[in-house]
Amino acid sequence: MSNRVKTVIGGLATIAVWATAFPFSKIALQHVDPLTLAVARVVGGAILMLIIGVAKGLQIPTSWREWGLYIVLGMTGNFVYQVVFNQGLLTIPAATSSIIMALTPMTTALMALVVYKDFMRPIGWLFTITAFAGVAIIILWNGPINVPMGAFWILFGMILFAIYNIVNRGLSLKGHDPITVATWSMFTGAIMALPFVSQSVATIAAAPPIAWLAIIYLACFSSALGFVFWSYALEHAEHVSDVTNFMYLSPVVAAIVAAILIGEIPDLGLYIGAPIILGSLFLFNRYR
């Protein structure tokens, strides 16, 4: 099997489990609160990632500074991020949230201008403006008075995950492999979630089996195996963009699965704003 085929398989597998996290989270949130879902997803994912990490030769952080960075990752990419993400999904459709989250690579690139002194041409700024204009169309479609709070929660979550990517990049540049970064960031996130475990277990125990299945899927596949698939794709890709371009499929997959599983049909604003956002993201990555 060629590296190109392995990259495609890894990329598609990643999108399958990450994009479906949006509708499956909506299903779980019908029966448990955002905090409970975050605790279950982070703790469950951390246990599985520790098993995978040990099997693949997990690196151990060697300084307090590295542990501090992993604590930041545990907050911005796992526990706090998951609570914020789940809170947002309570009031907006899965497809809308996935479109907003699609801005993460662009926001990460903007942060990298400051942190890593990356360069961006003027045309990159143009596509940044048009992308956020697309978000404004989606959020304000029903008028400024009717803007759902969920949209702001998801925007906050998107910013948190962009910070996660920036810190993640710094560790990667110092030789920390993707599995190690994913494992320790989930581990520190799980430590933060421990005070809420007993309360969450009681809530989940009272939930119906459909909620259990959704939570198991999110913890094992979307939280843990998604990072493994992503690492597999990156390992065999000739260019990083060969993998990141698969992210454009995420909102499409999320919308289709949400329509099938929970009958969720977004309003017209999404159909106008989404092409603007996705087109801007594509052109941004190509020409910036």
C-alpha positions, 0 to 999 in steps of 0.5 A: 500500500502506497503512502498516498493511499495510507494518507487518504485512509488516515485522513478519511478515518479522522474526519469520520470520527471527528465530524460525527462528534458533533451529532453524537454530542447532540444525542448525548446532550439530550440526556446528560449535561455539558459537564458530565459529557466532558468528564466522560469523554476526557477521562474515557479518552485519556484511559484509552490513549494511555494504553495506546501511548504505552504500546507505542513508546510514550515519551515522559515530560522531562521538566516542570515547564513541559508539564505546564504546557501539557496542563495548558493543552489539557485545558484548551484542547480537552476538559475546558474546551469540551465543556465549552463545546458541549455548552454551545451545542445545546442551542445551535445545530451540529452543522453550524457548530462544525462550520464555526470550528472549521475556522480553527486552522485560520485562527491558529495561523493568525496566532502564529503570526504573533507567537512564531513570527510567521508571515502572511501576505495581504491576500491572506488577511482578505480571506480572513475577513471574508471567512469571519463575514461568513460566520457573521451571516450564520450567527446574525441570520435571524437578527441580532436580537435572536443570536443564540448563545451557543454560537458564542460558546463555539467561537470561544471553543474555537479560540481555545482549540487554536491556542491548543494548536499553537502550544502543540506546535511548540512541543512538536518542534521540540521533538514531542511526537503526536501520540505523546502530545495527545496522550499527556494533554488528555491525561492532564485534562482528565486530572482536571475532570476528576473532582466531577467524576462521581457526580458524572457517574451518577448522571450517566447511570441514570441516562438511557442506553442511547446516551451511553453508546454516544458517550462511548463512541465520543470517548473512544473514537472521537477523542482517542482514536481520532488522534491516532488516525490523524497521526497515522495520516501525518506520518505517511503524508508528503506534505502536511496540507495533504492531511489538513485539506481533509478538514474541509469535509468535516462540516459536510459530514457533520451536516449529513450525519446530523440530518440522518440521526437527529433530523437537524436541518439548518436555516438558510443562513448556513447555506449562504455563510458556509460556502463563503467560509469554506471557500475563504478557508481553501483560498487562505490555505492556498495563497496566504 
